[in-house]
Amino acid sequence: MKNQFAVRAHDLASKTSIEKLLEAVGEYDFKKIQFVFPKALDPYSYDEEFVKRVSSSLKKAGVSVSMLGAYFNMVHSDPEVVRKGILNFYDNLRIAHYFGHAYVGSETGSFNDSPWIYHPKNRTEEGYQQSKAVWVELAKFAEEVDEHILIEPAFGHVMWDAKTLKRLIDEISSKHVHVTLDLYNLLDPSNFEKRDEIFEEAVKLFNEEIKVIHLKDATIKDGKMVQLDPGFGEFHYEQMLKLIKTYCPKAVLTFEGVKKPGIAQSIEILNTKM
């Protein structure tokens, strides 16, 4: 698993050229990235010529793409926002083959338009069905272009825990639909003490359908959950890594929201726990 570390590229350099982005990624010798075109590159385009140039630069640098991020709020109150998100997701599925058939991922949305946090409707059957309808559409398109998608649950979103996401994936019933797991996103102060149980439940429910795991850490301070760099909070990474090795050993372990110089320190800590 030591070779499975990846990083969300725009955490290292954002809205820049592919050359400068790769310089930043190369500082830590990452060979895999989570790639969000609009956040990482400026200018950017999904046109074939531009995408080929980006793909060629990545190959020359020995860097592969584990996931194309196309996150959007699929239950936003403005239908135009949802449609734009769907079209952007489609664009990422269309270009995925240039990046080794990288997965294309998103979360499941919140009826709190922005920020995407808890809203009572998120946990209703009506809300579930509204989010599901978009995922069914995305899964159908993924099948048409023979690419694969990742769904990420989060406590404040419509698919708010592992069991709700499992229901969605079972109902979609497509070999083109898989899972991103982020323990931090499944927690809030009300369930933080159950973090070990929540993580274990998720990896056992989805097994090798988990293709990406986001690396974060957290603690509770003044009644609020605070994100920290992996290895510097209260997540029990030694136990978590054992579960990953058992149930989803091929999952790409991806630093997300971790800034310099924390990444190097976190890599050192995590490697001692593997």
C-alpha positions in Angstrom: 0.0 0.0 0.0 3.0 2.3 0.4 2.9 3.0 -3.4 -0.8 3.8 -3.4 -0.6 7.4 -2.1 -2.1 10.0 -4.3 -2.9 13.7 -3.8 -5.7 16.1 -4.9 -3.6 18.1 -7.3 -5.1 21.5 -6.7 -4.2 21.3 -3.0 -0.6 21.7 -4.2 -1.1 24.2 -7.0 -4.3 25.6 -8.3 -5.4 27.4 -11.5 -2.1 27.1 -13.1 -0.4 25.4 -16.1 0.0 21.7 -16.3 3.8 22.2 -16.2 3.7 24.1 -12.9 1.1 21.7 -11.5 3.4 18.8 -12.2 6.3 20.6 -10.6 4.3 20.9 -7.4 3.2 17.2 -7.5 6.8 16.2 -8.2 8.1 17.8 -5.0 6.5 14.9 -3.1 7.1 12.2 -5.8 3.4 11.5 -6.1 2.7 9.1 -9.0 -1.1 9.5 -8.8 -3.4 12.4 -8.6 -7.0 13.3 -8.1 -7.6 15.8 -10.9 -10.2 18.6 -11.1 -9.7 20.4 -14.4 -11.4 23.8 -13.4 -9.6 24.0 -10.1 -6.2 22.8 -11.2 -5.7 24.4 -14.5 -6.1 27.9 -15.9 -6.9 28.1 -18.7 -8.6 24.7 -19.1 -10.7 23.0 -21.7 -12.3 19.7 -22.4 -11.4 20.0 -26.1 -9.6 17.0 -27.5 -6.4 19.0 -28.4 -6.1 20.4 -24.9 -6.9 17.2 -23.1 -4.3 15.3 -25.2 -1.7 17.8 -24.3 -2.4 17.5 -20.6 -2.5 13.7 -20.9 0.8 13.7 -22.7 2.4 15.9 -20.0 1.2 13.6 -17.3 2.6 10.5 -19.0 6.0 12.1 -19.6 6.1 12.9 -15.9 5.1 9.4 -14.9 1.9 10.6 -13.2 -1.5 8.8 -13.6 -5.0 10.0 -12.7 -6.8 7.9 -10.1 -10.0 10.1 -10.2 -11.3 13.0 -12.2 -13.3 15.1 -9.8 -16.6 16.4 -11.1 -18.3 17.2 -7.9 -21.6 19.1 -8.0 -24.8 19.5 -5.9 -27.3 17.3 -7.7 -30.2 18.4 -5.6 -29.6 22.2 -5.9 -32.8 24.3 -6.0 -31.7 25.8 -9.3 -32.2 23.2 -12.1 -29.7 25.0 -14.2 -27.0 24.4 -11.6 -27.8 20.7 -11.6 -27.8 20.5 -15.4 -24.4 22.2 -15.7 -23.1 19.8 -13.1 -24.4 16.8 -15.1 -22.9 18.1 -18.3 -19.5 18.7 -16.7 -19.7 15.1 -15.3 -20.4 13.9 -18.8 -17.4 15.8 -20.2 -15.2 14.1 -17.6 -16.5 10.7 -18.5 -15.8 11.5 -22.2 -12.2 12.3 -21.5 -11.5 9.6 -18.9 -10.0 7.3 -21.5 -7.2 9.8 -22.1 -6.2 9.3 -18.5 -6.2 5.5 -18.3 -10.0 5.3 -17.9 -9.8 7.2 -14.6 -12.9 7.1 -12.4 -15.1 10.2 -12.4 -16.5 11.1 -9.0 -18.9 13.3 -7.0 -20.7 13.5 -3.7 -24.5 13.2 -3.6 -25.7 16.8 -2.8 -27.5 18.7 -0.1 -30.8 20.7 -0.2 -28.8 23.4 1.6 -27.6 24.8 -1.7 -24.4 26.3 -0.4 -22.5 25.3 1.6 -23.4 21.6 1.2 -24.3 20.9 4.8 -27.1 19.2 6.7 -30.7 20.0 5.7 -33.7 18.0 7.0 -34.9 17.1 3.5 -31.6 15.3 2.9 -32.8 12.4 5.0 -36.2 12.1 3.4 -37.4 9.5 0.8 -38.2 12.4 -1.5 -34.6 13.7 -1.2 -33.2 10.3 -1.7 -35.2 9.7 -4.9 -34.2 13.1 -6.3 -30.5 12.4 -5.9 -30.9 8.9 -7.1 -32.5 10.1 -10.3 -29.4 12.0 -11.2 -27.1 9.1 -10.4 -29.2 6.8 -12.5 -28.7 9.2 -15.4 -24.9 9.4 -14.8 -24.6 5.6 -14.5 -26.4 5.2 -17.8 -24.1 7.5 -19.6 -21.0 5.8 -17.9 -22.3 2.5 -19.4 -22.7 4.1 -22.8 -19.1 5.3 -22.9 -17.8 2.3 -21.0 -16.3 4.4 -18.1 -16.8 4.2 -14.3 -18.1 6.5 -11.6 -17.5 7.0 -7.9 -20.1 8.0 -5.4 -19.0 9.6 -2.1 -21.3 9.7 1.0 -21.1 12.5 3.5 -23.0 13.1 6.8 -24.5 16.3 5.7 -25.6 15.1 2.3 -28.4 13.0 0.9 -26.4 9.7 1.0 -25.4 10.4 4.5 -24.1 7.1 5.7 -22.8 3.8 4.4 -26.1 2.0 4.5 -27.9 4.7 2.6 -25.2 4.6 -0.1 -25.4 0.8 -0.2 -29.1 1.1 -0.9 -28.4 3.5 -3.8 -25.7 1.3 -5.3 -27.8 -1.8 -5.0 -30.8 -0.1 -6.7 -28.7 1.3 -9.5 -27.2 -2.1 -10.0 -24.4 -1.2 -12.4 -20.9 -2.6 -12.7 -19.9 0.9 -13.6 -20.7 2.4 -10.2 -18.2 2.3 -7.3 -17.4 4.1 -4.0 -15.1 6.8 -2.6 -14.7 6.6 1.1 -13.9 9.6 3.3 -14.2 8.9 7.1 -14.1 12.6 7.9 -17.1 13.3 5.7 -19.1 10.6 7.5 -18.6 12.2 10.9 -19.8 15.2 12.9 -19.6 15.8 16.7 -22.7 13.7 17.3 -21.1 10.5 16.0 -17.4 11.2 16.3 -16.9 8.7 19.1 -18.2 6.0 16.8 -15.6 6.7 14.1 -13.9 3.3 14.3 -17.3 1.5 14.0 -18.4 3.8 11.1 -15.2 3.1 9.1 -15.3 -0.6 9.7 -19.0 -0.8 8.7 -18.2 1.0 5.4 -15.2 -1.1 4.4 -17.1 -4.3 5.1 -20.2 -3.2 3.2 -18.4 -2.2 0.1 -15.1 -4.2 0.1 -13.2 -3.8 -3.2 -15.9 -1.5 -4.6 -14.1 1.2 -2.7 -11.7 2.6 -5.3 -10.5 5.8 -3.5 -10.0 6.6 0.2 -9.5 10.2 1.2 -6.9 10.7 3.9 -7.8 13.2 6.5 -7.8 13.4 10.3 -9.8 15.3 12.9 -10.4 16.2 16.5 -13.3 17.8 18.5 -12.6 21.3 19.7 -15.1 23.6 21.4 -17.9 21.2 20.3 -16.9 21.4 16.7 -15.1 18.9 14.5 -11.8 20.3 13.2 -9.9 18.8 10.3 -6.3 18.0 10.8 -3.5 16.4 8.7 -3.5 12.5 8.7 -1.7 11.2 11.7 -2.2 14.4 13.8 -5.7 13.8 15.0 -7.8 11.2 16.7 -8.3 8.8 13.8 -6.9 5.3 14.5 -4.9 4.9 11.3 -3.1 1.7 12.3 -6.5 0.0 12.7 -7.9 1.7 9.6 -5.0 0.7 7.4 -5.3 -3.0 8.5 -9.0 -2.9 7.5 -8.1 -1.4 4.1 -5.5 -4.0 3.6 -8.0 -6.7 4.3 -11.1 -5.4 2.5 -10.0 -3.0 -0.2 -6.2 -3.2 -0.7 -6.3 -1.7 -4.2 -8.0 1.5 -3.1 -5.9 4.6 -3.8 -5.1 6.4 -0.6 -5.5 10.1 -1.5 -4.5 13.2 0.5 -7.4 15.7 0.2 -7.3 19.1 1.8 -3.8 18.6 3.2 -1.4 21.4 2.5 2.3 21.8 2.5 4.3 20.9 4.6 1.8 18.6 6.3 1.8 16.0 3.5 5.5 15.0 4.0 4.9 14.6 7.7 1.7 12.6 7.2 3.3 10.3 4.7 6.1 9.5 7.2 3.6 8.8 10.0 1.3 6.6 7.8 4.2 4.6 6.5 5.1 3.6 10.0 1.6 2.3 10.6 1.4 0.1 7.5 
